Amino acid sequence: MRHIVPPAFVLALFLAPSAVMAAPEAFAIDPVHTRVMIAVGHAGFSQALGTVSGATGQVRFADDWSVASVEVRIPLARLDFGDAGWNRAVQGLLDTGRYPEARFVAQRVTRRDAQHAEACGDFSLHGVTRPLCLDVTLNALRRHPLPPFRRTAGFSATTRLDRTAFGIDEWSSVIGRDVDVRIELEASHGFGAPATDTPAGGAAE
């Protein structure tokens, strides 16, 4: 007796391996080894540099980038320009009492090649949400060499934003309008903040 295999079943078998390969892994952003750096003009004399640690959120990633996503929250009260007085002035400018964090949620990730992509989504700052795109580089995706040996993804990302688009328009003669942003991000497999990894001998990474 001849059996006829339904076309839909054949199609399902054909697509199943691709679906499995494209399933994203979930990684929790490591607040210790993730750092955001901003550069903004200081009265035309230099680029003032500030850094933020303590970011939290989640990255979902698969090798083909098509199902990748990211949500990151940045605690603005930790923004450090290297001087207590300057930090207080910046906290006032950003009104961190009312808006304590910045947040980026990617809506679309477009692959450029195996190591590079563009992540576009919504960026919220100072009570305003605007579209923003980041140029993203995948640095590594492998088991971390230190205990507890979590599977870890590492990314670098850059973008530029106009601070006035977020209602931050004071001190125009002293602070530049364009803000360059660089993100160095590590995220570990699973949920929850990874434990601080300190090599034998006590020296932090």
C-alpha positions as a Markdown table, in Angstrom:
| # | Residue | x | y | z |
|---|---|---|---|---|
| 1 | Met | 0.0 | 0.0 | 0.0 |
| 2 | Arg | 1.4 | 3.4 | -1.0 |
| 3 | His | 1.5 | 6.1 | 1.7 |
| 4 | Ile | 1.2 | 9.7 | 0.8 |
| 5 | Val | 3.0 | 12.1 | 3.1 |
| 6 | Pro | 1.1 | 15.3 | 3.6 |
| 7 | Pro | 3.1 | 18.3 | 2.2 |
| 8 | Ala | 2.6 | 20.3 | 5.4 |
| 9 | Phe | 4.4 | 17.5 | 7.3 |
| 10 | Val | 7.4 | 17.6 | 4.9 |
| 11 | Leu | 7.5 | 21.4 | 5.2 |
| 12 | Ala | 7.6 | 21.1 | 9.0 |
| 13 | Leu | 10.4 | 18.6 | 8.9 |
| 14 | Phe | 12.4 | 20.9 | 6.6 |
| 15 | Leu | 11.9 | 24.0 | 8.7 |
| 16 | Ala | 12.4 | 22.3 | 12.1 |
| 17 | Pro | 16.2 | 22.4 | 12.2 |
| 18 | Ser | 16.3 | 26.1 | 11.3 |
| 19 | Ala | 13.9 | 26.9 | 14.0 |
| 20 | Val | 16.0 | 25.0 | 16.6 |
| 21 | Met | 19.2 | 26.7 | 15.4 |
| 22 | Ala | 17.6 | 30.1 | 15.6 |
| 23 | Ala | 16.3 | 29.8 | 19.2 |
| 24 | Pro | 17.9 | 32.5 | 21.2 |
| 25 | Glu | 19.8 | 32.0 | 24.5 |
| 26 | Ala | 19.0 | 34.3 | 27.4 |
| 27 | Phe | 21.9 | 36.1 | 29.1 |
| 28 | Ala | 21.7 | 38.3 | 32.2 |
| 29 | Ile | 23.7 | 41.5 | 31.9 |
| 30 | Asp | 26.7 | 41.5 | 34.3 |
| 31 | Pro | 26.6 | 44.8 | 36.2 |
| 32 | Val | 30.3 | 44.5 | 37.3 |
| 33 | His | 31.8 | 43.9 | 33.9 |
| 34 | Thr | 29.4 | 46.2 | 31.9 |
| 35 | Arg | 30.4 | 49.8 | 31.6 |
| 36 | Val | 28.9 | 52.7 | 29.7 |
| 37 | Met | 31.1 | 55.7 | 28.7 |
| 38 | Ile | 29.9 | 59.0 | 27.4 |
| 39 | Ala | 31.9 | 61.8 | 25.7 |
| 40 | Val | 30.5 | 65.3 | 25.4 |
| 41 | Gly | 32.1 | 68.6 | 24.5 |
| 42 | His | 33.3 | 70.9 | 27.3 |
| 43 | Ala | 33.2 | 74.5 | 26.1 |
| 44 | Gly | 35.0 | 73.4 | 23.0 |
| 45 | Phe | 38.2 | 72.7 | 24.9 |
| 46 | Ser | 38.0 | 68.9 | 25.3 |
| 47 | Gln | 35.7 | 65.9 | 25.4 |
| 48 | Ala | 34.5 | 65.4 | 29.0 |
| 49 | Leu | 34.4 | 61.6 | 29.7 |
| 50 | Gly | 31.9 | 60.0 | 32.1 |
| 51 | Thr | 31.4 | 56.4 | 32.9 |
| 52 | Val | 28.5 | 54.4 | 34.5 |
| 53 | Ser | 28.7 | 50.9 | 36.0 |
| 54 | Gly | 25.9 | 48.8 | 37.5 |
| 55 | Ala | 23.7 | 48.4 | 34.3 |
| 56 | Thr | 21.1 | 45.6 | 34.5 |
| 57 | Gly | 18.9 | 43.8 | 31.9 |
| 58 | Gln | 18.9 | 40.9 | 29.6 |
| 59 | Val | 20.3 | 39.9 | 26.2 |
| 60 | Arg | 18.8 | 37.3 | 23.9 |
| 61 | Phe | 21.2 | 36.1 | 21.2 |
| 62 | Ala | 21.5 | 33.5 | 18.5 |
| 63 | Asp | 24.3 | 33.1 | 16.0 |
| 64 | Asp | 22.3 | 34.5 | 13.1 |
| 65 | Trp | 21.3 | 37.7 | 15.0 |
| 66 | Ser | 17.8 | 37.6 | 13.6 |
| 67 | Val | 16.2 | 36.7 | 16.9 |
| 68 | Ala | 18.6 | 38.8 | 19.0 |
| 69 | Ser | 17.2 | 41.4 | 21.5 |
| 70 | Val | 18.4 | 43.5 | 24.4 |
| 71 | Glu | 16.9 | 45.4 | 27.3 |
| 72 | Val | 19.3 | 47.4 | 29.4 |
| 73 | Arg | 18.8 | 49.8 | 32.3 |
| 74 | Ile | 21.5 | 52.3 | 33.2 |
| 75 | Pro | 21.6 | 53.9 | 36.8 |
| 76 | Leu | 22.3 | 57.5 | 36.1 |
| 77 | Ala | 23.1 | 58.3 | 39.7 |
| 78 | Arg | 26.3 | 56.3 | 39.2 |
| 79 | Leu | 27.5 | 58.5 | 36.3 |
| 80 | Asp | 31.0 | 59.6 | 37.3 |
| 81 | Phe | 33.0 | 62.4 | 35.6 |
| 82 | Gly | 35.8 | 62.1 | 38.2 |
| 83 | Asp | 34.9 | 65.1 | 40.4 |
| 84 | Ala | 32.3 | 65.3 | 43.1 |
| 85 | Gly | 31.2 | 68.8 | 42.3 |
| 86 | Trp | 30.9 | 68.1 | 38.6 |
| 87 | Asn | 29.0 | 64.9 | 39.3 |
| 88 | Arg | 26.5 | 66.8 | 41.4 |
| 89 | Ala | 26.0 | 69.3 | 38.5 |
| 90 | Val | 25.4 | 66.6 | 36.0 |
| 91 | Gln | 22.9 | 64.8 | 38.3 |
| 92 | Gly | 21.0 | 68.1 | 38.5 |
| 93 | Leu | 21.1 | 68.5 | 34.7 |
| 94 | Leu | 19.8 | 65.0 | 34.2 |
| 95 | Asp | 17.3 | 65.5 | 37.1 |
| 96 | Thr | 18.2 | 62.0 | 38.4 |
| 97 | Gly | 15.8 | 62.4 | 41.4 |
| 98 | Arg | 12.9 | 62.2 | 39.0 |
| 99 | Tyr | 14.5 | 60.2 | 36.2 |
| 100 | Pro | 17.0 | 57.8 | 37.9 |
| 101 | Glu | 17.7 | 55.6 | 34.9 |
| 102 | Ala | 18.1 | 55.5 | 31.2 |
| 103 | Arg | 16.6 | 52.5 | 29.3 |
| 104 | Phe | 17.2 | 51.0 | 25.9 |
| 105 | Val | 14.9 | 48.3 | 24.4 |
| 106 | Ala | 15.9 | 47.0 | 21.0 |
| 107 | Gln | 13.0 | 46.5 | 18.6 |
| 108 | Arg | 15.0 | 45.3 | 15.6 |
| 109 | Val | 18.5 | 43.8 | 15.1 |
| 110 | Thr | 19.9 | 43.8 | 11.6 |
| 111 | Arg | 22.8 | 41.5 | 10.8 |
| 112 | Arg | 25.7 | 43.0 | 8.9 |
| 113 | Asp | 28.0 | 40.0 | 9.2 |
| 114 | Ala | 28.8 | 37.3 | 11.7 |
| 115 | Gln | 30.3 | 39.7 | 14.2 |
| 116 | His | 28.4 | 42.9 | 13.5 |
| 117 | Ala | 24.9 | 44.2 | 13.6 |
| 118 | Glu | 22.7 | 47.3 | 14.0 |
| 119 | Ala | 20.3 | 47.3 | 17.0 |
| 120 | Cys | 17.5 | 49.8 | 16.7 |
| 121 | Gly | 14.9 | 50.5 | 19.4 |
| 122 | Asp | 13.5 | 52.9 | 22.0 |
| 123 | Phe | 15.8 | 54.9 | 24.2 |
| 124 | Ser | 14.3 | 56.6 | 27.3 |
| 125 | Leu | 16.2 | 59.4 | 29.0 |
| 126 | His | 15.0 | 62.4 | 31.1 |
| 127 | Gly | 11.3 | 61.3 | 30.7 |
| 128 | Val | 11.5 | 61.3 | 26.9 |
| 129 | Thr | 11.6 | 58.2 | 24.7 |
| 130 | Arg | 13.1 | 58.4 | 21.2 |
| 131 | Pro | 14.3 | 55.9 | 18.5 |
| 132 | Leu | 18.0 | 55.1 | 18.7 |
| 133 | Cys | 20.3 | 52.8 | 16.7 |
| 134 | Leu | 23.5 | 51.2 | 18.0 |
| 135 | Asp | 26.4 | 49.7 | 16.0 |
| 136 | Val | 27.1 | 46.4 | 17.8 |
| 137 | Thr | 30.1 | 44.1 | 17.7 |
| 138 | Leu | 30.0 | 40.5 | 19.0 |
| 139 | Asn | 33.4 | 40.1 | 20.8 |
| 140 | Ala | 33.0 | 36.5 | 22.1 |
| 141 | Leu | 30.4 | 33.8 | 23.0 |
| 142 | Arg | 31.9 | 31.0 | 25.0 |
| 143 | Arg | 32.4 | 29.6 | 28.5 |
| 144 | His | 34.0 | 32.1 | 30.9 |
| 145 | Pro | 37.5 | 30.9 | 32.0 |
| 146 | Leu | 36.8 | 31.6 | 35.7 |
| 147 | Pro | 34.4 | 29.9 | 38.2 |
| 148 | Pro | 31.5 | 29.4 | 38.0 |
| 149 | Phe | 32.4 | 29.0 | 34.3 |
| 150 | Arg | 29.1 | 30.5 | 33.0 |
| 151 | Arg | 28.5 | 30.7 | 29.2 |
| 152 | Thr | 29.1 | 34.4 | 28.5 |
| 153 | Ala | 28.5 | 36.8 | 25.7 |
| 154 | Gly | 30.5 | 40.0 | 25.2 |
| 155 | Phe | 29.6 | 42.9 | 23.1 |
| 156 | Ser | 30.8 | 46.4 | 22.2 |
| 157 | Ala | 28.3 | 49.1 | 21.0 |
| 158 | Thr | 28.5 | 52.7 | 20.0 |
| 159 | Thr | 26.1 | 55.5 | 19.1 |
| 160 | Arg | 25.6 | 59.2 | 19.1 |
| 161 | Leu | 22.6 | 61.1 | 20.4 |
| 162 | Asp | 21.4 | 64.7 | 20.6 |
| 163 | Arg | 20.8 | 65.6 | 24.2 |
| 164 | Thr | 18.4 | 68.4 | 23.3 |
| 165 | Ala | 16.1 | 65.8 | 21.8 |
| 166 | Phe | 15.5 | 64.5 | 25.3 |
| 167 | Gly | 14.8 | 67.9 | 26.8 |
| 168 | Ile | 18.3 | 68.4 | 28.2 |
| 169 | Asp | 19.1 | 71.8 | 26.7 |
| 170 | Glu | 20.7 | 73.8 | 29.6 |
| 171 | Trp | 24.3 | 75.1 | 29.5 |
| 172 | Ser | 24.4 | 75.2 | 25.8 |
| 173 | Ser | 27.5 | 77.4 | 25.8 |
| 174 | Val | 29.4 | 75.0 | 28.0 |
| 175 | Ile | 28.1 | 71.5 | 27.2 |
| 176 | Gly | 28.1 | 70.1 | 23.7 |
| 177 | Arg | 24.9 | 69.1 | 22.0 |
| 178 | Asp | 26.1 | 65.7 | 20.7 |
| 179 | Val | 26.8 | 62.9 | 23.1 |
| 180 | Asp | 28.9 | 60.0 | 22.0 |
| 181 | Val | 28.1 | 56.7 | 23.8 |
| 182 | Arg | 30.3 | 53.6 | 24.1 |
| 183 | Ile | 29.0 | 50.4 | 25.8 |
| 184 | Glu | 31.2 | 47.5 | 26.8 |
| 185 | Leu | 28.8 | 44.7 | 27.9 |
| 186 | Glu | 29.2 | 41.2 | 29.3 |
| 187 | Ala | 26.2 | 39.0 | 29.9 |
| 188 | Ser | 26.0 | 35.5 | 31.4 |
| 189 | His | 23.8 | 32.6 | 30.5 |
| 190 | Gly | 20.7 | 32.4 | 32.7 |
| 191 | Phe | 18.8 | 34.9 | 34.8 |
| 192 | Gly | 20.0 | 37.1 | 37.7 |
| 193 | Ala | 23.1 | 39.1 | 38.1 |
| 194 | Pro | 26.3 | 36.9 | 37.9 |
| 195 | Ala | 28.4 | 36.7 | 41.0 |
| 196 | Thr | 31.6 | 38.8 | 41.0 |
| 197 | Asp | 34.4 | 36.6 | 39.6 |
| 198 | Thr | 37.7 | 37.2 | 41.4 |
| 199 | Pro | 40.7 | 35.1 | 40.3 |
| 200 | Ala | 42.8 | 33.3 | 42.8 |
| 201 | Gly | 45.0 | 35.7 | 44.7 |
| 202 | Gly | 42.2 | 38.3 | 45.1 |
| 203 | Ala | 43.0 | 40.5 | 42.1 |
| 204 | Ala | 39.8 | 41.4 | 40.3 |
| 205 | Glu | 39.5 | 41.2 | 36.6 |
